[in-house]
Amino acid sequence: MKVNNSIVSKIYEECDRLLNCDGIWNDNQALLYSSLKILLKKQALSKKLYKLNKDHYEKYVKFLKETDWYIGDSDRIYIELLFKSCLLYDPIVNTEKGIKCVFFIKHTQSFLNIFYDKLLNVFYVYFSKNNAKAFVCYYNGHEKIKLQKEMRLPEFENIYQVTEFSDSMFKKSSLIKFVVDTIRFYGLEEILFLNIGINYPVNLNSIYNNT
C-alpha cells in the first residue's frame, strides 16, 4: 500500500490535534494514546525489516525474477510469493572468522538460517520455526557424527513441514535454487562450495547445476 506524504501529514496533524488540550486528557485521548502505543509496538518488526531491506529489496526481487529457473518454472506465482516475503532479519556478519545470516520469510513466519564458522569448520543452512529445524546443509566434524552420517540432506520432508510450504507449490529443485540464489545475491558465494554434510561430497553449487 502506497501512502503519499500528504496523507501521512494529515494523519499526524489529526492525531496531534486530538491529543492536544489545555488541561488533562479525557478518557478518549488517553485511549487514543494507548492505542497508538500498541500499534507502534505491533509494527516494530515491520520497521526493523524496512530499515534492513529498503536499500536492496527491489534489487533482490529483480535478481531472482531474472534467473532462468524462475522464468521457466510453471509455479512462478508461488515462487514469487516466496522470495517477495524473504527479508533480511539481522545485519549480515561476514568476517574472516565466519558468516552468520538470518532471513525472515514473512509469508510463513519462518526463518532461513545460514551459519559458517571458518575456524571450526562448522556449517549449517536450515529453515526454522518455533524451535523446529529442517536442514539443507549440516556439517560439524566435532559432534553428533553418528547422527550426521544418518541424515538425508537436504531434509526436504522436514523443510515442508517446518515452513508449512506445500510441495505442490514449491518443487524441491525450486527451493534449492531459491536458497542458492539468495546466498549469491548477498555475496556469500563461498558457502556454495562447502560440502553439505559429512557423508555428502557435494555442495550447493553442484546441486544447483544438476537440478
C-alpha positions as CSV (number, residue, x, y, z in Angstrom):
1,M,0.0,0.0,0.0
2,K,1.4,3.4,-1.1
3,V,0.8,6.3,1.2
4,N,1.8,9.7,-0.1
5,N,3.4,12.4,2.2
6,S,0.2,14.5,2.3
7,I,-1.8,11.5,3.8
8,V,1.0,10.9,6.4
9,S,0.9,14.6,7.3
10,K,-2.8,14.6,7.7
11,I,-2.8,11.6,10.0
12,Y,0.0,13.2,12.1
13,E,-1.8,16.5,12.3
14,E,-5.1,14.9,13.2
15,C,-3.5,12.7,16.0
16,D,-1.7,15.8,17.3
17,R,-4.9,17.8,17.3
18,L,-6.8,15.1,19.1
19,L,-4.2,14.8,21.8
20,N,-3.7,18.5,22.4
21,C,-5.5,20.0,25.3
22,D,-5.2,22.8,27.9
23,G,-5.7,20.6,30.9
24,I,-5.5,16.8,31.3
25,W,-6.6,14.3,28.7
26,N,-10.1,13.0,28.7
27,D,-10.7,9.2,28.5
28,N,-10.8,9.2,24.7
29,Q,-7.5,10.9,24.4
30,A,-5.9,8.5,26.8
31,L,-7.3,5.6,24.9
32,L,-6.1,7.1,21.6
33,Y,-2.5,7.4,23.0
34,S,-2.6,3.8,24.4
35,S,-3.9,2.6,21.0
36,L,-1.1,4.3,19.2
37,K,1.5,2.8,21.5
38,I,0.1,-0.7,20.9
39,L,0.1,-0.1,17.2
40,L,3.7,1.1,17.2
41,K,4.8,-2.0,19.3
42,K,2.9,-4.3,16.9
43,Q,4.6,-2.8,13.9
44,A,8.1,-2.7,15.4
45,L,9.2,-5.7,13.4
46,S,8.0,-4.2,10.2
47,K,10.0,-1.1,11.0
48,K,13.1,-3.2,11.6
49,L,12.6,-5.1,8.4
50,Y,12.1,-1.9,6.5
51,K,15.4,-0.4,7.7
52,L,17.3,-3.6,7.0
53,N,15.9,-4.2,3.5
54,K,14.9,-0.8,2.0
55,D,18.1,-0.3,0.1
56,H,18.2,-3.7,-1.7
57,Y,14.8,-5.4,-1.5
58,E,13.7,-4.4,-5.1
59,K,17.1,-5.4,-6.5
60,Y,16.8,-8.8,-4.7
61,V,13.4,-9.5,-6.2
62,K,14.5,-8.3,-9.6
63,F,17.6,-10.5,-9.4
64,L,15.6,-13.7,-8.7
65,K,12.9,-12.9,-11.2
66,E,15.6,-12.7,-13.9
67,T,17.0,-16.2,-13.2
68,D,16.4,-18.8,-15.9
69,W,14.9,-21.3,-13.4
70,Y,12.3,-18.8,-12.2
71,I,11.4,-17.8,-15.8
72,G,10.9,-21.4,-16.7
73,D,9.1,-22.5,-13.6
74,S,5.4,-23.4,-14.0
75,D,4.8,-22.4,-10.4
76,R,6.1,-18.8,-10.7
77,I,3.2,-17.3,-8.9
78,Y,4.1,-19.2,-5.7
79,I,7.9,-18.8,-6.2
80,E,7.4,-15.0,-6.5
81,L,5.4,-15.0,-3.2
82,L,8.3,-16.9,-1.5
83,F,11.1,-14.5,-2.4
84,K,9.0,-11.4,-2.1
85,S,8.4,-12.4,1.5
86,C,12.1,-13.3,2.2
87,L,13.6,-10.4,4.2
88,L,16.9,-9.9,5.9
89,Y,16.2,-10.3,9.6
90,D,19.5,-9.2,11.1
91,P,22.6,-7.4,9.7
92,I,24.8,-10.0,7.9
93,V,28.0,-11.0,9.7
94,N,30.8,-11.8,7.2
95,T,34.3,-11.7,8.6
96,E,37.5,-13.8,8.5
97,K,36.1,-15.8,11.4
98,G,32.8,-16.7,9.8
99,I,29.4,-15.9,8.3
100,K,26.0,-15.6,10.0
101,C,22.9,-14.6,8.2
102,V,19.2,-14.9,9.1
103,F,16.3,-14.3,6.8
104,F,12.6,-14.0,7.8
105,I,10.1,-15.5,5.4
106,K,7.2,-13.3,6.3
107,H,4.5,-15.3,4.5
108,T,5.0,-18.4,6.6
109,Q,6.6,-16.7,9.7
110,S,9.6,-19.0,9.3
111,F,13.3,-18.4,9.1
112,L,16.2,-19.3,6.7
113,N,19.4,-19.5,8.8
114,I,23.0,-19.6,7.4
115,F,26.0,-20.2,9.7
116,Y,29.6,-20.9,8.9
117,D,32.4,-20.9,11.5
118,K,35.6,-20.8,9.4
119,L,37.9,-21.5,12.3
120,L,36.0,-24.6,13.5
121,N,34.8,-25.6,10.0
122,V,31.1,-25.9,11.1
123,F,28.5,-25.2,8.5
124,Y,24.7,-25.1,8.7
125,V,21.9,-23.9,6.4
126,Y,18.4,-24.6,7.8
127,F,14.8,-23.5,7.9
128,S,13.3,-23.0,11.3
129,K,10.0,-22.1,13.0
130,N,9.0,-22.3,16.7
131,N,12.3,-24.0,17.6
132,A,11.9,-26.7,14.9
133,K,14.7,-27.1,12.4
134,A,15.0,-28.6,8.9
135,F,18.4,-28.7,7.4
136,V,19.6,-28.1,3.9
137,C,23.3,-28.4,5.0
138,Y,24.7,-29.8,8.2
139,Y,28.5,-30.2,8.6
140,N,30.1,-30.4,12.0
141,G,33.2,-32.6,12.5
142,H,33.2,-32.1,16.2
143,E,29.9,-33.6,17.5
144,K,26.9,-35.8,16.6
145,I,28.9,-37.6,14.0
146,K,26.7,-40.7,14.0
147,L,23.6,-38.6,13.7
148,Q,25.1,-36.7,10.7
149,K,26.0,-39.9,8.9
150,E,22.4,-41.0,9.1
151,M,21.0,-37.6,7.9
152,R,19.5,-37.4,4.4
153,L,20.3,-33.9,3.1
154,P,18.6,-31.7,2.2
155,E,15.8,-32.7,4.6
156,F,13.0,-31.9,2.2
157,E,10.2,-33.5,4.1
158,N,11.1,-31.7,7.3
159,I,11.5,-28.4,5.3
160,Y,8.0,-28.7,4.0
161,Q,6.7,-29.5,7.5
162,V,8.6,-26.8,9.4
163,T,8.0,-24.0,6.9
164,E,4.5,-25.1,6.0
165,F,5.4,-24.8,2.4
166,S,3.4,-27.1,0.1
167,D,5.3,-29.5,-2.2
168,S,2.7,-28.8,-4.8
169,M,3.6,-25.1,-4.8
170,F,7.4,-25.3,-4.4
171,K,9.3,-28.1,-6.0
172,K,12.5,-29.4,-4.3
173,S,14.6,-28.0,-7.1
174,S,12.9,-24.6,-6.8
175,L,13.6,-24.5,-3.0
176,I,17.3,-25.3,-3.6
177,K,17.6,-22.7,-6.3
178,F,15.9,-20.1,-4.2
179,V,18.3,-20.7,-1.3
180,V,21.4,-20.7,-3.6
181,D,20.4,-17.5,-5.5
182,T,19.6,-15.8,-2.2
183,I,23.1,-16.6,-0.9
184,R,24.5,-15.4,-4.2
185,F,22.7,-12.1,-4.1
186,Y,24.0,-11.3,-0.7
187,G,27.6,-12.0,-1.6
188,L,28.1,-15.2,0.4
189,E,29.2,-17.4,-2.5
190,E,32.0,-19.2,-0.6
191,I,29.3,-21.1,1.2
192,L,28.1,-22.7,-2.0
193,F,31.3,-24.7,-2.4
194,L,31.3,-26.3,1.0
195,N,30.2,-30.0,1.4
196,I,26.6,-30.0,2.6
197,G,27.3,-32.9,5.0
198,I,29.8,-35.3,6.4
199,N,28.7,-38.1,4.0
200,Y,28.0,-35.8,1.1
201,P,30.9,-34.9,-1.2
202,V,28.6,-32.4,-3.0
203,N,28.0,-28.7,-2.5
204,L,25.1,-26.4,-3.0
205,N,26.6,-25.1,-6.3
206,S,26.8,-28.6,-7.8
207,I,23.3,-29.4,-6.6
208,Y,22.0,-26.2,-8.2
209,N,23.7,-27.0,-11.5
210,N,22.3,-30.5,-11.6
211,T,18.6,-29.9,-10.7
